[in-house]
Amino acid sequence: MLFGLTLITSAVMATSALAVDDRDQEIFGAPEATPAEMVAPRVVATSDGQKGMAQRLADTLQIGGRLEVRLDSVNREATRAADSELTRLKQADLYFDTRPNTNLRSFLRLRLSEGGSNGGTPGVTSDGGLLNDVCVSGCVRSDIDEMWLKWDIAQKIFVTYGKQHVRWGSGRLWNPSDFTSIRVVDPLALFDRRLGVDMLRVHLPFERQGYNLYAVLLYPNAKRVDQLSGALRGEFAFGGIGELALSLQTAAHAPLRAAIDLSVGLGPVDIHTETVVTKRHSQTLYKGKISPATGELPTPYRDNEKWFVQSLWGMDRTIKYSADDVITIGAEYFYNQFGYDQRDLELYSMVNGQSPGLYAGRRYLAIYMNLPNPGSLTDISFFLNSLSNLSDETHLVRLTSSIRIHKEADLQAYVSRCFGDYGEFCFRITDSLRALGSSDQAPPAVKQVVQSLPNKRNLTTAGVGLVVKF
């Protein structure tokens, strides 16, 4: 039995190697395949008995994956470099992709991870907590990242059912119109560690006109019918220079959200914008002040009749500075009416789990630069990002490099530095918040979180990782 399974797997992986690069682009971050690409590879007909089990499996199934080993360090203010904290991460993604016929495709991706990482953007997490990436250090975790079936109806409508990755919006660092996601992406990471979301997605393309219509039924945490939510999206290409997208999401006892998303090329400059309005918001907001001496805490409230606005504006330009080399420079500004201009309220909301990272402040600005394969350095790329929370006056600068080694592996390294007194990007607990840890007026959950948070800023973060795709 074991010998037979080994034989089958070996045959499948040998066949898969021929197409691994193209499939990795689709699975690990390239745009989703168009309906025309759903056609399965042609299978040569043979008489019964000529084709063994291993060969039949190899004709329809492909296996691949991604392995990553990372080491990150965090240096807090007034701390020696030798005393920097270290975290380790080992992560393996293994996928099985089969197309039994031209009308059906099934996909499964499993994830195993050990340890955790502090290498992400402060406050941006994959599991909703204040830690980053996978899980707390020392844990072992297994997840189903994706598991879905895809089929067509009369070669005109395409249906995908199951746990899957979908990302809406044109923003590079912020995506307020990404209604299909339940967690915030870390925009500085080279790999999106978020797990897929359970949904039923129907896609109606109009290829000649360049239009796409989507209807999505989301059920990631639904236990009752009235907890289901639905979303609609239309994407419309125009003039050969841009695309306009309109999105809507709603559910019973859930927010009503509408969005407009525009991307357009004006000569050498690409401009993109997203604007979202939300009513019946689910996020708890806070007003007032913190005074441990008197026991005064911010007052939680919701304004379900008010329309809240989130708006993103960005532009970038790709410059060719030699015959074979280009550099991309861009900037984004984000206005977030769910955020705060007061630092103490911002941090209090983050401690209570109501404000995710990069969405806690009222106003943000980002500048970024991508420099792929400069000059004779054909196997190395550089990414420079500068994030500013204009509301709490903290900033984060990060330089990332990716080096291709031995044609199959990527060595990724980064270093980041925060600037500012305290706030989202230079995260530390102030004296007023620290006093909540011993205040009788504070809720027990808040006291527990406050006591575990640092009172010194995380000034410098650095890390190195090795990634292999197969």
PyMOL commands that set and color helices and strands:
alter all, ss='L'
color gray80, all
select helices_A, chain A and resi 2-27+35-38+53-60+81-83+225-227+343-351+431-438+444-452
alter helices_A, ss='H'
color red, helices_A
select strands_A, chain A and resi 61-76+85-101+104-115+140-153+157-164+197-206+211-218+229-238+242-251+256-266+269-279+285-287+299-301+308-320+326-336+363-372+380-389+394-405+409-419+458-469
alter strands_A, ss='S'
color yellow, strands_A
deselect
rebuild
show_as cartoon
